[in-house]
C-alpha cells in the first residue's frame, strides 16, 4: 500500500491494515503526497514500485 504521507481522507491505520491482509503486503508512506499519490509525487511512487518489483523478483 503506497499511502500519501499527507493524506487526510483515509486514516493511515487503514492502509497499514490493508497491507497486513495482502500476501506479501507492505505499507509505505510517500512523502509530499496526499490522497492522489500518483499525481502528487509520481517519482517517489515509481521508486517504491521499482523497489517492490526488484525485491519480489
Secondary structure, 3 states (H helix, E strand, C coil): CEEECCCCCCCHHHHHHHHHHCCCCCCEEECCCCCCHHHHCHHHHHHHHHHHHHHHC
